Amino acid sequence: MSSLDRAAALLSDVVARTGPFAPAVLFGASFVEYVFPPFPGDLVVLLGAWYAVRGTLSWPLAFAAVTAGAVAGAWVDWRVGRALAPALEARAAVRGPLDAGRLARFDAAYRKHGGLLLLANRFLPGIRAFLFVAAGAARLPLGRVLLLGGLSAALWNALLLAVGALLARNLDELVAFFDRYTRAAWWVMALAAAALAVRLLLRRRRPRGAA
């Protein structure tokens, strides 16, 4: 039995034993995942989706719990980023790897493209918490951040419910689907990061007089 299967079995037992308090467990798991990314919150959401589809839980309650937990976690991450912003600005005032120019470029870039990242955050395993911390550091409006984060969480949770209802015949299949998706998502993010690194390297090597 793999570690993912063992975690699924353990979490399945927890959700099953909590009975009417299971939505609170789902809320807490979804919340903690945003604050502590190594926590397997997605796996708990999968279990909630499975039980909701099978009628053990009320799927509207399960859907609302995991979505609300994601929004609450995003709020905490944004607050952390907002609290870190003055320290980052003070450090940027001193010449170093993070100077004022680079910080200003980051803020401008995140204000321009950060919305797309926040809208996609729930589909990006492992890094979603840092996206909201960056949003706070870049001073993106909290209302916009929570709206985009909530939409992303709602789309992801609806997809899980649909997969549980239409594709997976048992919990093992649902866990296997999640495992394949996570691996594919990490590969896509790694390739995107490599392409971005190559692009930045080529831009630095380009002669100053080039277009």
C-alpha positions as CSV (number, residue, x, y, z in Angstrom):
1,M,0.0,0.0,0.0
2,S,1.5,3.4,-1.0
3,S,1.7,6.4,1.3
4,L,-1.1,8.0,-0.6
5,D,-3.3,5.0,-0.1
6,R,-2.5,4.9,3.6
7,A,-3.3,8.6,3.9
8,A,-6.6,8.1,2.1
9,A,-7.5,5.2,4.4
10,L,-6.7,7.2,7.5
11,L,-8.5,10.3,6.4
12,S,-11.5,8.2,5.2
13,D,-11.7,6.7,8.7
14,V,-11.6,10.2,10.3
15,V,-14.3,11.6,8.0
16,A,-16.5,8.5,8.5
17,R,-16.2,8.7,12.3
18,T,-16.9,12.4,12.6
19,G,-20.5,12.0,11.3
20,P,-22.4,15.3,11.3
21,F,-19.1,17.1,12.1
22,A,-17.5,15.9,8.8
23,P,-18.1,19.2,7.1
24,A,-16.1,20.9,9.8
25,V,-13.2,18.5,9.2
26,L,-13.4,19.2,5.5
27,F,-13.3,23.0,6.2
28,G,-10.3,22.6,8.5
29,A,-8.4,20.5,6.1
30,S,-9.0,22.8,3.2
31,F,-8.0,25.8,5.4
32,V,-4.8,24.2,6.8
33,E,-3.6,23.2,3.3
34,Y,-3.4,26.9,2.4
35,V,-1.5,27.8,5.6
36,F,0.7,24.7,5.7
37,P,1.1,23.5,2.0
38,P,2.6,20.1,2.9
39,F,-0.7,19.1,4.5
40,P,-2.7,16.8,2.1
41,G,-5.8,19.0,2.0
42,D,-6.6,18.0,-1.6
43,L,-6.9,14.4,-0.5
44,V,-9.4,15.3,2.2
45,V,-11.4,17.3,-0.4
46,L,-11.3,14.2,-2.5
47,L,-12.7,12.1,0.3
48,G,-15.4,14.7,0.9
49,A,-16.3,14.7,-2.7
50,W,-16.5,10.9,-2.7
51,Y,-18.8,10.8,0.4
52,A,-20.9,13.6,-0.9
53,V,-21.5,11.8,-4.2
54,R,-22.3,8.6,-2.5
55,G,-24.8,10.3,-0.2
56,T,-23.0,9.8,3.1
57,L,-22.6,13.6,3.3
58,S,-24.7,16.4,2.0
59,W,-22.8,17.5,-1.1
60,P,-23.9,21.2,-0.8
61,L,-22.5,21.2,2.8
62,A,-19.3,19.4,1.7
63,F,-18.9,21.8,-1.3
64,A,-19.5,24.9,0.9
65,A,-17.1,23.6,3.6
66,V,-14.1,23.0,1.4
67,T,-14.7,26.2,-0.6
68,A,-15.1,28.3,2.6
69,G,-11.9,26.7,4.0
70,A,-10.0,27.6,0.9
71,V,-11.2,31.3,1.1
72,A,-10.3,31.5,4.8
73,G,-6.8,30.1,4.1
74,A,-6.4,32.5,1.3
75,W,-7.3,35.4,3.6
76,V,-4.6,34.3,6.1
77,D,-2.0,34.0,3.4
78,W,-2.9,37.5,2.1
79,R,-2.6,38.9,5.6
80,V,0.9,37.3,6.0
81,G,2.0,38.8,2.7
82,R,0.6,42.2,3.6
83,A,2.5,42.0,7.0
84,L,5.7,41.1,5.2
85,A,5.5,43.9,2.7
86,P,7.1,46.7,4.9
87,A,10.0,44.4,5.8
88,L,10.6,43.6,2.1
89,E,10.5,47.3,1.2
90,A,13.0,48.1,4.0
91,R,15.4,45.3,2.8
92,A,15.0,46.5,-0.8
93,A,16.1,50.0,0.2
94,V,19.5,48.5,1.0
95,R,21.4,47.4,-2.0
96,G,21.4,43.7,-2.4
97,P,19.8,40.8,-4.3
98,L,16.4,42.3,-3.7
99,D,16.8,46.0,-4.6
100,A,14.0,48.5,-5.0
101,G,14.0,48.2,-8.8
102,R,13.4,44.5,-8.7
103,L,10.8,44.7,-6.0
104,A,8.9,47.4,-8.1
105,R,9.1,45.2,-11.2
106,F,7.7,42.3,-9.2
107,D,4.8,44.4,-7.8
108,A,4.0,45.6,-11.3
109,A,4.1,42.2,-12.9
110,Y,2.0,40.6,-10.1
111,R,-0.6,43.4,-10.3
112,K,-0.8,42.7,-14.1
113,H,-0.7,38.9,-14.2
114,G,-1.4,37.9,-10.6
115,G,-5.1,37.7,-11.2
116,L,-4.7,34.8,-13.6
117,L,-2.5,32.9,-11.2
118,L,-5.0,33.4,-8.4
119,L,-7.8,32.2,-10.6
120,A,-5.8,29.1,-11.4
121,N,-4.4,28.6,-7.9
122,R,-6.5,25.6,-6.9
123,F,-5.3,23.7,-9.9
124,L,-1.6,24.2,-8.9
125,P,-0.6,21.8,-6.2
126,G,2.0,22.9,-3.6
127,I,2.4,26.6,-4.5
128,R,-1.1,28.1,-4.0
129,A,-0.3,29.4,-0.6
130,F,2.7,31.4,-1.9
131,L,0.5,32.9,-4.6
132,F,-1.7,34.5,-2.0
133,V,1.3,35.6,0.2
134,A,2.7,37.3,-3.0
135,A,-0.7,39.0,-3.6
136,G,-0.6,40.4,-0.1
137,A,3.0,41.6,-0.5
138,A,2.1,43.2,-3.8
139,R,-0.9,44.9,-2.1
140,L,-3.5,43.4,-4.4
141,P,-7.0,44.4,-3.1
142,L,-8.2,41.8,-0.6
143,G,-11.7,41.7,-2.1
144,R,-10.4,40.8,-5.6
145,V,-8.0,38.2,-4.2
146,L,-10.7,36.4,-2.2
147,L,-13.1,36.6,-5.2
148,L,-10.6,35.0,-7.6
149,G,-9.5,32.5,-5.0
150,G,-13.1,31.6,-4.2
151,L,-13.9,31.1,-7.9
152,S,-10.9,28.9,-8.3
153,A,-11.8,26.8,-5.3
154,A,-15.4,26.4,-6.4
155,L,-14.4,25.3,-9.9
156,W,-11.9,22.7,-8.5
157,N,-14.4,21.4,-5.9
158,A,-17.1,21.1,-8.6
159,L,-14.6,19.2,-10.8
160,L,-13.9,16.8,-7.9
161,L,-17.6,16.2,-7.3
162,A,-18.1,15.6,-11.0
163,V,-15.2,13.1,-11.2
164,G,-16.5,11.3,-8.2
165,A,-20.0,11.1,-9.6
166,L,-19.2,10.2,-13.2
167,L,-15.7,8.6,-13.5
168,A,-14.6,6.9,-10.4
169,R,-16.3,3.6,-9.4
170,N,-14.5,3.4,-6.0
171,L,-12.3,5.4,-3.7
172,D,-9.1,3.8,-5.1
173,E,-9.9,5.0,-8.6
174,L,-10.5,8.5,-7.2
175,V,-7.2,8.6,-5.3
176,A,-5.4,7.2,-8.4
177,F,-6.9,10.0,-10.5
178,F,-5.7,12.6,-8.0
179,D,-2.2,11.1,-8.0
180,R,-2.0,11.2,-11.8
181,Y,-3.3,14.7,-12.0
182,T,-0.8,15.9,-9.3
183,R,2.1,14.3,-11.1
184,A,1.0,15.9,-14.4
185,A,0.5,19.3,-12.8
186,W,4.0,19.2,-11.3
187,W,5.5,18.4,-14.7
188,V,3.7,21.2,-16.4
189,M,4.8,23.7,-13.7
190,A,8.4,22.5,-13.9
191,L,8.4,22.9,-17.7
192,A,6.8,26.4,-17.4
193,A,9.5,27.4,-14.9
194,A,12.3,26.1,-17.1
195,A,10.9,28.0,-20.1
196,L,10.7,31.2,-18.1
197,A,14.2,30.7,-16.9
198,V,15.5,30.2,-20.4
199,R,13.6,33.3,-21.6
200,L,15.1,35.5,-18.8
201,L,18.6,34.1,-19.6
202,L,18.3,34.9,-23.3
203,R,16.9,38.4,-22.4
204,R,20.0,39.1,-20.2
205,R,22.4,37.9,-22.9
206,R,20.7,40.0,-25.6
207,P,22.8,43.1,-26.6
208,R,21.5,46.3,-25.2
209,G,21.0,47.8,-28.6
210,A,18.9,44.9,-29.8
211,A,15.1,45.3,-30.2
